[in-house]
């Protein structure tokens, strides 16, 4: 979602997309990084799960985060 929003912001010059990319990155950083700094796989939206995160991690999660942040940086230079 970070990459898509950042690319849409770059293509359309629409601030809404840039805000979405930045908010997505902030949400992932706040809620999906575990105590070791590894990006977790998912967060539950089930009614009784209290938004618990999965214990599953994988290199693809880090790869998607790197791609998203790199794309966001290429657009904002920040």
RODO-2510 file (C-alpha; in nm, 4 decimals, decimal comma):
residues 78
     n   res          X          Y          Z
     1     x     0,0000     0,0000     0,0000
     2     x     0,2882     0,2354     0,0703
     3     x     0,4378     0,1906    -0,2770
     4     x     0,1064     0,2204    -0,4586
     5     x     0,0073     0,5354    -0,2709
     6     x     0,3512     0,6921    -0,3172
     7     x     0,3514     0,6178    -0,6907
     8     x     0,0007     0,7598    -0,7270
     9     x     0,1122     1,0728    -0,5404
    10     x     0,4078     1,1114    -0,7733
    11     x     0,1997     1,0557    -1,0866
    12     x    -0,0988     1,2714    -0,9943
    13     x     0,0590     1,5286    -0,7578
    14     x    -0,2371     1,4568    -0,5303
    15     x    -0,1549     1,5170    -0,1624
    16     x    -0,4190     1,2644    -0,0544
    17     x    -0,2090     0,9799    -0,1966
    18     x     0,1063     1,1083    -0,0312
    19     x    -0,0755     1,1330     0,3016
    20     x    -0,2005     0,7755     0,2570
    21     x     0,1537     0,6496     0,1909
    22     x     0,2934     0,8296     0,4944
    23     x     0,0066     0,7174     0,7177
    24     x     0,0477     0,3580     0,5998
    25     x     0,4183     0,3630     0,6813
    26     x     0,3492     0,5117     1,0246
    27     x     0,0790     0,2527     1,0982
    28     x     0,3010    -0,0383     0,9987
    29     x     0,5883     0,0994     1,2055
    30     x     0,3641     0,1477     1,5093
    31     x     0,1709    -0,1789     1,4928
    32     x     0,3504    -0,4452     1,2883
    33     x     0,7115    -0,4276     1,4062
    34     x     0,7851    -0,6781     1,6816
    35     x     1,0172    -0,6181     1,9755
    36     x     1,3142    -0,7354     1,7643
    37     x     1,2365    -0,4820     1,4907
    38     x     1,1087    -0,7438     1,2467
    39     x     0,7957    -0,6750     1,0407
    40     x     0,5189    -0,9176     1,1312
    41     x     0,2903    -1,0772     0,8776
    42     x    -0,0527    -0,9435     0,9697
    43     x    -0,2872    -0,7867     1,2207
    44     x    -0,6207    -0,9467     1,3043
    45     x    -0,9478    -0,7698     1,2308
    46     x    -1,1584    -1,0383     1,3987
    47     x    -1,4037    -0,9081     1,6541
    48     x    -1,2555    -1,0779     1,9619
    49     x    -0,8841    -1,0713     1,8725
    50     x    -0,8109    -0,7199     2,0027
    51     x    -0,6133    -0,6414     1,6855
    52     x    -0,3522    -0,9024     1,7743
    53     x    -0,0590    -0,9472     1,5394
    54     x     0,0570    -1,2780     1,4012
    55     x     0,3826    -1,4291     1,5186
    56     x     0,4679    -1,5096     1,1590
    57     x     0,7565    -1,3199     1,0040
    58     x     0,9330    -1,3669     0,6764
    59     x     1,1816    -1,1960     0,4521
    60     x     0,9019    -1,0951     0,2147
    61     x     0,7558    -0,8696     0,4871
    62     x     1,0842    -0,6846     0,5214
    63     x     1,1161    -0,6713     0,1433
    64     x     0,7750    -0,5111     0,1011
    65     x     0,8550    -0,2573     0,3720
    66     x     1,1900    -0,1734     0,2107
    67     x     1,0211    -0,1335    -0,1277
    68     x     0,7474     0,0862     0,0175
    69     x     0,9843     0,3103     0,2107
    70     x     1,2242     0,3372    -0,0845
    71     x     0,9391     0,4405    -0,3131
    72     x     0,8137     0,6900    -0,0560
    73     x     1,1645     0,8323    -0,0220
    74     x     1,2018     0,8671    -0,3997
    75     x     0,8869     1,0797    -0,4013
    76     x     0,9479     1,2905    -0,0888
    77     x     1,3293     1,2835    -0,0529
    78     x     1,2561     1,2491     0,3186
***
